[in-house]
Amino acid sequence: MVNTQRNYDAIVIGAGHNGLTNAAFLAKAGLDVLVLEKNPEIGGATISRELHEGWKYSNCSYVCSLFRPEIYQALDLGRHGLEVVPLQGSTTFMQNGDYFGSYHQGPINRREIRRHSKRDADAAVRFNADLMKWCRLIRGFLLRTPPDPASFKMRDAMEFAHLLKQFYKLSESQIYEFIRFFTMSIAEYLEMYFESDVILAHYSGGSIIGTGLGVYSPGTAYVLLHHAMGDVDGNVGSWGFARGGMGSISKAIAGALQAHGGAIRRDAEVAKINVSGGKATGVTLTNGEEVNAKIVISNLDVQRTFTKIMEEKDLPEDVVTKAKNFKIRGSSGKLNIALDGMPSFPALPKGSPLTLGHMHFTDTLERLERAYDDWKDDMWSQDPYVDIVIPTQYDPTMAPPGKHMMSVFVQYCPVEPEGGWTDEKRDAFGATVINQIADYSPDFKDLLLHAEVRTPREIELEVGLTGGNIFQGELTLDQLMFNRPFPGYAQYRGPVKGMYMCSSSTHPGGGVMGAPGANSAREILRDLGKDNTVPEDFGDD
């Protein structure tokens, strides 16, 4: 067994975007930081790779909206090459040959809604106002550490006071409405506003992405909010493409880390967090090498952290039990497709800008729920919900001239179908998705040059997301705020002294956000008595 003589101030396990964010802020504060990544490439699920010659895929994550602008500014990520281009609109194709388009331009969007329902055009104004109201409220908690409700420490009391102050601004009826919102299904919530089947389906899609729940499952209304509270260029709810693919985000954060003296080691998989005398002392790699550090931060999901790279003897029994019971069910698949040209969608008017945004083919709540029923039966959806984007319309550097790259996110795909995954089943899953796209784009299959198909099996094996769960844990009420990952451990500190967590299994959850990594870094610097280099949302305090 090799023992590295150098002692680092901090080791971060996993070079996903949260791990890199955490390390960059620690390095900015003057710590000697090393990030260890098991793969040859950094980025985790935020990665760009060329798997077909000339085409660059955003292999897992594919759009940017949740990444916190405060982190972008604090790490000066623009100087390190990160540029996000706003994405324009979205559309849902209908089985009857029509479509519903959602536009950023208010008057055009209202006219399109009126085409399907005059009543819904008025309802959309109320819906957007209400949704943005909850977005503004929740956004103020993203870059804050959740209070511990069982603690009598002054800091936790002050944080609860801050929360109460924010809710004090709401009327009594708004408080009741907010509580209902967190517990309702997205179908029930949207039916309070809309009557058109396609509009209900269109707005429901964001509530099921990445979660093992259906449109009629309680709690899915919040998942929609989770996807809607990001922003691009100050526009709340907007989505965007990172030029060069999503790997540009992790590349830029890595650039900030290295600019502050931090280091990254690739092909360095951690086998175990070393613990001595109740304190983390470093890690052991799978090749037997030991790397020492004063503190160790895990960017792996909480289940993988406490059941794979830590020994039970080093942990309280209740932590192991809670980690094993943590809800982390994968439900998503992904296709990355190289195209010989731009596919046509006959339902859209010639020259429509709607191909520039998200495209979907599920036009009723019933179809969405049936897709979920297949997943519950351990099958991939035979009529899946897909979220398609073609980023090469904005960024031609991702494909050869005149060619295109299509990213297809798929709901639902089981962690393990009956009998387990095989390459043949993976390809059959991919064919199901491709056939659905071809139903609405007659020249699509003729243009298809290459398709990378990812089920939860591939996502877990490559990226290390348990069960292929893209959020590293369900975004349900019992796993949010001071319950994330579980009570008593929501402030990024582990059960062992000198051990911390910074992954999406911690507050405020999944998505390419960076907030868990930043919040964890703030707590570490506070414990070390270092100057805080991490932005924090102070609201109106």
Secondary structure, DSSP 8 states (H G I E B T S, - for coil): --EEEEEEEEEEE--BHHHHHHHHHHHHTT--EEEE-SSSSSBTTS-EEEEETTEEEE-S---BS-S-HHHHHHTTTTTTT--EEE---EEEE-TTS-EEEE-SSHHHHHHHHHHH-HHHHHHHHHHHHHHHHHHHHHHHHHTS----TT---HHHHHHHHHHHHHHHTS-HHHHHHHHHHHHS-HHHHHHTT---HHHHHHHHGGGTTTSS--TTSTTHHHHHHHHHS-EETTEET--EEETT-THHHHHHHHHHHHHTT-EEESS--EEEEEEETTEEEEEEETTS-EEEEEEEEE-S-HHHHHHTSS-GGGS-HHHHHHHHHS-----EEEEEEEESS----TTS-TT-GGGGSEEE---SHHHHHHHHHHHHTTS--SS-EEEEE-GGGT-GGGSSTT-EEEEEEEE---SS-TT---HHHHHHHHHHHHHHHHHH-TTHHHHEEEEEEE-HHHHHHHH--GGG-TTSS--SGGGSGGGSSSTT-TTSB-SSBTEEE-STTSTT-SSS--HHHHHHHHHHHHHHT----S----TT-
